[in-house]
Amino acid sequence: MKPIHSVKTFLLVAVVLIATLAGCGKVTQTSSKTSTDSTFDLKFTVATVATADPIYKTASYNYFPAMESPVHTVVYGIGKSGKNQELSWGKALLALKPSGPTSPTLSAKVTAFRKGDIELETADYSWAKLNFDPNTKQWAADVRKLKLGYPMYLIAFYTPKGKAYLSIIDNKRVSGNGILSLAPLTAYDTFIATLILEDLQDQKGVIEATVSPGELKAFFTTDFFDLLNYRLPLSTATKFNPENPSFVYARELEKRLLALYGLWQENEMEEGVSLLEKYRKDNPNWLSPKAELWWISRFKELK
């Protein structure tokens, strides 16, 4: 009888083991769904300009030439303490050639890479894919599985020398979006982003005390931006590393604009006008005359 008892015991253990494994399978599927729900995808474009275009000849410092290569992108999550966490990175090499012997159109060969110059077929977790459309002369970024939960996100499209378009979005823009598509990145987006990065440094990394993208865009409109003699900033990092980029700026322009904005928020008209005059004496060319008049009118509104 002992052999029969052993067989029954074996069968019982086997049934329990199979049930346990089946249950584990269900847990894994639930975890995967939660992981998907806690991420979002991001898409954005960057327009380039032909080097023969008059706008490029007069303001090349604010644009990317159509044949710029290689180019990179990175997305950082900015935590509550102001610390950046890299969420996605990508690189692309571009080669343009005529579509045919007599064709006026161009075809683009883009080779995308992850870090370590490993070729990338499709975008995935941690790795963004860049592609180029020769007809629209636009770069398009496909960024997937970005982790939700960060107060802000820093998005950058840049060259190996650190010339960059930046954009900062807050969690309000991200919330409820499985896929977030942004308008093409521009120098104006970079202007707003550098103001936020400067303010974040001033606030010692305390993101709750840092001005939001929406607040800055409501005050520093594109109309004001057009009055500036704006140039894309270059990172003050000793050596810019494309695989681990640091977008740190310390320009007079952003520091002074934030100081004036702080006085305007506090309804300090006299102090604001006085500080504006001091800045003009220190450096008469830091603002264009039209931009200075804009500030004076904003402070006079506080009466």
C-alpha positions in Angstrom: 0.0 0.0 0.0 2.9 2.4 0.6 3.7 2.7 -3.1 0.0 3.7 -3.9 0.2 6.3 -1.1 3.4 7.7 -2.6 1.7 8.0 -6.0 -1.2 9.9 -4.5 1.1 12.2 -2.6 3.1 12.9 -5.8 -0.1 13.7 -7.8 -1.4 16.1 -5.1 1.9 18.0 -5.0 1.9 18.2 -8.8 -1.6 19.7 -8.8 -0.7 22.3 -6.2 2.5 23.2 -8.1 0.6 23.7 -11.4 -2.0 25.8 -9.7 0.7 27.9 -8.1 2.4 28.5 -11.3 -0.8 29.4 -13.1 -1.5 31.9 -10.3 2.0 33.4 -10.8 1.2 33.8 -14.5 -1.8 36.0 -13.7 0.2 38.2 -11.3 2.8 38.8 -14.0 0.2 39.9 -16.5 -1.3 42.4 -14.0 2.2 43.8 -13.3 2.8 44.3 -17.0 -0.5 46.2 -17.4 0.4 48.4 -14.5 3.8 49.1 -16.0 2.1 50.2 -19.3 -0.3 52.4 -17.4 2.5 54.2 -15.6 4.3 55.3 -18.8 3.5 57.5 -21.8 4.9 58.0 -25.3 6.2 61.3 -26.6 6.5 62.6 -30.2 7.9 65.9 -31.3 9.6 67.5 -34.4 12.3 69.9 -35.1 12.3 72.0 -38.2 15.6 72.7 -40.0 16.6 75.5 -42.4 18.5 75.3 -45.6 21.9 77.1 -45.3 21.0 79.2 -48.4 17.8 80.5 -46.6 18.1 84.2 -45.8 16.9 83.6 -42.2 19.7 81.1 -41.6 22.3 83.6 -43.0 21.2 86.3 -40.6 20.4 84.1 -37.5 22.1 80.8 -37.9 22.7 80.7 -34.1 19.0 80.0 -33.6 18.5 77.3 -36.2 19.6 73.9 -37.2 20.9 73.5 -40.8 19.1 70.8 -42.8 22.3 68.7 -43.2 23.2 68.8 -39.5 24.5 65.3 -38.5 24.8 63.7 -36.1 22.0 64.9 -33.9 20.8 63.6 -30.5 17.8 63.7 -28.2 17.4 63.1 -24.5 14.5 63.2 -22.1 15.0 63.8 -18.4 12.5 63.5 -15.6 13.0 66.3 -13.1 12.4 65.1 -9.6 11.0 67.0 -6.6 14.5 67.8 -5.4 15.5 69.1 -8.9 17.6 66.1 -9.7 17.5 64.9 -13.4 16.9 61.3 -14.2 17.6 60.2 -17.8 14.5 58.4 -19.2 15.4 58.2 -22.9 18.3 58.9 -25.3 18.9 58.6 -29.0 21.3 59.5 -31.8 21.0 59.7 -35.6 23.3 60.1 -38.6 21.9 61.6 -41.7 22.9 61.1 -45.4 20.9 62.8 -48.2 21.1 61.8 -51.9 19.0 62.3 -55.0 16.1 59.8 -55.4 17.2 59.1 -59.0 19.7 60.2 -61.7 17.4 63.0 -62.9 15.1 63.4 -59.9 15.1 66.8 -58.1 13.9 65.2 -54.9 16.1 63.9 -52.2 15.9 60.7 -50.2 17.2 60.4 -46.7 19.2 57.6 -45.2 19.0 57.8 -41.4 20.8 55.5 -39.1 19.6 55.6 -35.5 21.7 54.5 -32.5 21.4 53.9 -28.8 24.4 54.5 -26.5 27.6 52.7 -27.4 26.8 53.3 -31.2 24.6 50.3 -31.2 22.1 50.6 -34.2 18.5 51.0 -33.2 15.6 49.6 -35.3 12.6 50.9 -33.3 12.1 53.2 -30.3 11.7 51.4 -27.0 12.2 51.8 -23.2 15.2 54.1 -22.6 16.0 54.5 -26.4 14.4 57.2 -28.6 14.5 57.0 -32.4 15.1 60.0 -34.6 14.1 60.2 -38.3 14.4 62.9 -41.0 11.9 63.9 -43.7 13.8 65.4 -46.6 10.6 67.0 -48.0 9.6 68.9 -44.9 13.2 69.1 -43.7 12.0 68.1 -40.2 13.5 65.7 -37.7 10.9 63.6 -35.9 11.5 62.0 -32.5 9.7 58.8 -31.4 10.1 58.4 -27.6 8.4 55.6 -25.8 7.6 54.3 -22.3 8.6 57.4 -20.4 7.9 57.0 -16.7 5.0 59.0 -15.2 5.3 60.7 -11.8 7.9 63.4 -12.4 6.8 67.0 -11.6 8.6 68.2 -14.9 10.2 66.7 -17.9 13.2 68.3 -19.8 13.2 67.4 -23.6 16.3 68.3 -25.6 17.3 68.0 -29.3 21.0 68.9 -29.7 24.3 68.6 -31.5 27.6 67.2 -30.3 28.8 70.7 -29.5 25.8 71.5 -27.3 23.6 73.6 -29.5 20.2 72.7 -28.4 16.4 73.2 -28.6 14.9 72.6 -25.2 11.4 72.2 -23.9 10.1 71.7 -20.4 6.6 70.3 -19.7 5.0 69.7 -16.4 3.0 66.7 -15.2 -0.3 68.5 -16.0 0.6 68.2 -19.7 1.5 64.6 -19.4 -1.4 63.4 -17.1 -4.0 61.4 -19.0 -2.0 61.2 -22.2 -1.0 57.8 -23.4 0.7 59.6 -26.3 1.8 63.2 -26.1 2.5 65.0 -29.3 4.2 68.4 -29.0 4.4 71.3 -31.4 7.7 71.6 -33.2 10.5 72.7 -30.8 11.7 76.3 -31.3 14.1 78.9 -29.9 11.1 80.3 -27.9 10.6 76.9 -26.2 14.3 77.0 -25.4 14.0 80.5 -23.9 11.2 79.4 -21.6 13.1 76.2 -20.6 16.3 78.1 -19.8 14.3 80.5 -17.5 12.9 77.5 -15.6 16.4 75.9 -15.3 17.8 79.1 -14.0 15.0 79.5 -11.5 15.5 75.9 -10.4 19.1 76.7 -9.6 18.0 79.8 -7.7 15.5 77.8 -5.7 18.2 75.3 -4.8 16.5 72.5 -6.7 13.1 72.9 -4.8 10.8 72.3 -7.7 7.6 73.4 -5.7 9.2 76.9 -5.5 10.1 77.0 -9.2 8.0 78.9 -11.7 5.9 76.7 -14.0 6.1 76.6 -17.8 2.5 77.8 -18.0 3.2 80.9 -15.8 6.2 81.9 -17.8 4.5 81.5 -21.2 1.5 83.6 -20.0 3.9 86.4 -19.1 6.8 86.1 -21.5 4.7 85.7 -24.6 6.1 85.2 -28.1 5.4 88.9 -28.8 8.0 89.8 -26.0 10.3 87.1 -27.3 10.3 88.7 -30.7 11.6 91.9 -29.1 14.7 90.2 -27.8 18.0 89.8 -29.6 17.9 86.2 -28.6 20.6 83.6 -29.2 20.5 80.0 -28.2 22.7 79.5 -25.1 25.5 77.1 -24.9 26.0 74.9 -21.8 28.6 76.1 -19.3 29.7 72.5 -18.7 33.5 72.3 -19.0 33.2 69.6 -21.7 29.9 68.8 -23.3 29.3 65.0 -23.5 26.6 64.1 -26.0 26.0 60.7 -24.3 25.6 62.4 -20.9 24.5 66.0 -21.7 24.3 68.7 -19.1 22.2 71.7 -19.9 23.5 74.2 -17.4 23.4 77.9 -18.2 24.4 81.0 -16.3 23.5 83.9 -18.6 22.9 87.5 -17.6 19.7 87.6 -19.7 17.8 84.9 -17.9 19.0 86.0 -14.5 17.8 89.6 -15.0 14.5 88.7 -16.6 13.7 86.4 -13.6 14.6 89.2 -11.1 12.3 91.7 -12.9 9.6 89.1 -13.1 9.8 88.5 -9.4 9.3 92.2 -8.6 6.4 92.3 -11.0 4.8 89.4 -9.2 5.2 91.2 -5.9 3.6 94.3 -7.3 6.8 96.3 -6.8 6.5 99.0 -9.5 9.1 101.5 -8.2 11.7 98.8 -7.4 11.1 97.2 -10.8 11.7 100.4 -12.8 14.7 101.2 -10.6 16.2 97.8 -11.2 15.6 98.1 -14.9 17.5 101.4 -15.0 20.4 99.8 -13.0 20.6 97.0 -15.5 20.7 99.6 -18.4 23.5 101.5 -16.8 25.5 98.2 -16.2 25.0 97.0 -19.8 23.1 99.3 -22.2 22.8 96.4 -24.8 21.4 93.7 -22.6 17.9 94.4 -23.8 16.6 96.0 -27.0 15.0 99.4 -26.6 11.6 97.9 -27.5 11.9 95.1 -24.9 12.8 97.7 -22.3 9.7 99.8 -23.2 7.7 96.6 -22.8 9.0 96.2 -19.3 8.3 99.8 -18.4 4.7 99.4 -19.6 4.2 96.2 -17.5 5.4 97.9 -14.3 3.3 100.9 -14.9 0.2 98.6 -15.1 0.8 98.0 -11.4 -0.3 101.5 -10.4 
